[in-house]
């Protein structure tokens, strides 16, 4: 089915096409100078000390968790069995790396309005066993990091961010994704910027940056500086040193084409977010007083990945009827991320617990959906929404 108002559209122009042709003409396709330049540009755009580009946001999450198992800093190091608090509504690859590294997941409910961590539920879930919080900024909306930092102040609890849906969002003037020890981003086609597939990890921690680079490419030393915090000093013989493996890594390297695309897309990011926020202002004006539907309450400055529509508790409207009506009006729509992830069959493989009843996550699961936002004006879409 072809939709008048799809979930996602391309943000590429002639600059991105030209960038791909330059890579093709160069004959160098694997990770190289374009990726390096993209990392530098992204770190600068986010206000972070360093950035490591990878082949997807999912890989970024896995790399972020893996790095904490190989740090030498005892205050940061994770071990199997450590308890990590996660919101019950997110994408699958928020959770999988935690399971894959033997961590215990503790699912916490979300706030029905912001769709991010419910602060009361989070506070009740915190115990002496809590080692980290993986905060997810959902649909472009940053968490209230002041509140989270207040809850964990003085406690040995790490803060990490899955910011894959919220590139360009800000909280009190600071970029989402930079409040935690590390933050992840996605540049998949449907996200704020697109490098086809792709992702980023940012951090201000030098050792973690080097561990990420080592793990990204086979766990070898090739991408580390001569003197580094992973293996100390590298050998003098490049023939031997180039094939020295020190960590059990992956192949998460992005392509040069993805790096070249990223350079152009990062230049567009401010205008992309600005246009999405203009659309959001029209959406809020049209829908904030709807008798049957709730919309996401903005925290800070959302980059508005999409527009959520949640049936208010107690209303007779069903999601099936809402989807049918939206489709008739030309809207492509989908569930809010993965709904209440704790109810999925895959969780039987996890070491996991539910901290308290997930009432809001379950409501989102049964009565929520979202429609697309874009980097260009879509006033006509909001006129149609007025007919819902």
Order of alpha helices (4+ residues) and beta strands (2+ residues): alpha-alpha-beta-alpha-beta-alpha-beta-alpha-beta-alpha-beta-beta-beta-beta-beta-alpha-beta-beta-alpha-alpha-beta-beta-alpha-beta-beta-alpha-beta-alpha
